[in-house]
Amino acid sequence: MRILSQLIGLIAHPLLIPAFGAFFYFQVTPKYSPPDLQRANILPIFILTAIIPLISMIILQNLGLIRSAQMKNPDERVYPLLVGLVLLLMVLLQVIPNNYTPELYFYILGLTIAVAACLLLALTRKIVSLHMVGMGSLLAFMVALSIHFEKNIVVAISLCTLACGLVAMARLYLKIHGRAGVFTGLLIGLVSQLLLIRFWV
């Protein structure tokens, strides 16, 4: 069960959520999206929000600023969240304006707001589940896309809801977070996307 919980956490890692959302968007959008446009969005988003943060975490760990990838201490979360915030802003300012897709813009903006909220909590020595922040954001984005495009993607939404439950159980089983941290993380993810829905749906 421990190995399964760790595997679930790896698959649903918050660093992968921006790229997952971008990939899903291009699977459901009725707009004409040639492969070049898809690559011009997904690849830079993946590099900036997954690869570079991963490298930065390794560097921070070698510098002794974080002790483990789980970052159980609030102080350990400050630098990785700052890096993540800067890189998300780079996506907003440099990547999406060149290949403008409003839906992706507001999705990434929502993630930026969520990361900023997590950073503020870390500065006040409070920890929430970043995995649940990511999953809540992805779920809200899927629901918003379904409404926006008037498209029936209930199977995908149901699977994402199930994934949210599995991730929550995995984080609790591994005792990385308590119920409050898991629930608050999910709430931050959902609310950060729902706040922006009226601007594009």
Long-range contacts (C-beta under 8 A, 24 or more apart in sequence): 1-173, 2-173, 2-174, 4-170, 5-169, 5-170, 5-171, 5-173, 5-174, 6-170, 6-174, 8-166, 8-167, 8-170, 9-131, 9-167, 9-170, 9-171, 9-174, 12-131, 12-134, 12-135, 12-163, 12-166, 12-167, 13-131, 13-134, 14-130, 14-131, 14-133, 14-134, 15-49, 15-50, 15-53, 15-54, 16-50, 16-134, 17-111, 17-134, 17-135, 17-137, 17-138, 18-45, 18-46, 18-49, 18-50, 18-88, 18-91, 18-107, 18-108, 18-111, 19-45, 19-46, 19-49, 19-50, 20-138, 21-104, 21-107, 21-111, 21-137, 21-138, 21-141, 22-46, 22-104, 22-107, 24-138, 24-141, 24-142, 24-145, 24-156, 25-101, 25-103, 25-104, 25-107, 25-141, 25-145, 28-145, 28-146, 28-149, 28-151, 28-153, 28-156, 29-103, 29-145, 29-149, 30-149, 30-151, 37-99, 40-98, 40-99, 41-95, 41-96, 41-99, 41-101, 41-104, 44-91, 44-95, 45-91, 45-95, 45-108, 48-87, 48-88, 48-90, 48-91, 48-95, 49-84, 49-87, 49-88, 49-91, 52-83, 52-87, 53-80, 53-83, 53-84, 53-87, 56-80, 56-83, 70-176, 72-127, 72-176, 74-121, 74-122, 74-123, 74-124, 74-125, 74-126, 74-127, 75-122, 75-125, 77-118, 77-119, 77-122, 77-127, 78-119, 78-122, 78-123, 81-115, 81-118, 81-119, 81-122, 82-119, 84-115, 85-112, 85-115, 85-116, 85-119, 88-112, 88-115, 102-200, 103-144, 103-145, 103-148, 103-200, 105-200, 106-196, 106-197, 106-199, 106-200, 107-137, 107-141, 107-193, 109-196, 110-137, 110-140, 110-141, 110-192, 110-193, 110-195, 110-196, 111-137, 111-192, 113-192, 113-195, 113-196, 114-188, 114-189, 114-192, 117-188, 117-192, 118-185, 118-188, 127-177, 127-181, 128-177, 128-181, 128-182, 128-184, 128-185, 128-188, 129-168, 129-171, 129-176, 129-177, 129-181, 129-182, 129-184, 129-185, 129-186, 130-185, 131-167, 131-171, 131-185, 132-164, 132-167, 132-168, 132-171, 132-177, 132-182, 132-183, 132-185, 132-186, 132-189, 133-185, 133-186, 133-188, 133-189, 133-192, 134-189, 135-160, 135-163, 135-164, 135-167, 135-186, 135-189, 136-164, 136-185, 136-186, 136-187, 136-188, 136-189, 136-190, 136-193, 137-189, 137-190, 137-192, 137-193, 138-189, 139-164, 139-189, 139-190, 140-189, 140-190, 140-192, 140-193, 140-194, 140-197, 141-193, 144-193, 144-194, 144-197, 144-200, 144-201, 147-197, 147-201, 148-200, 148-201
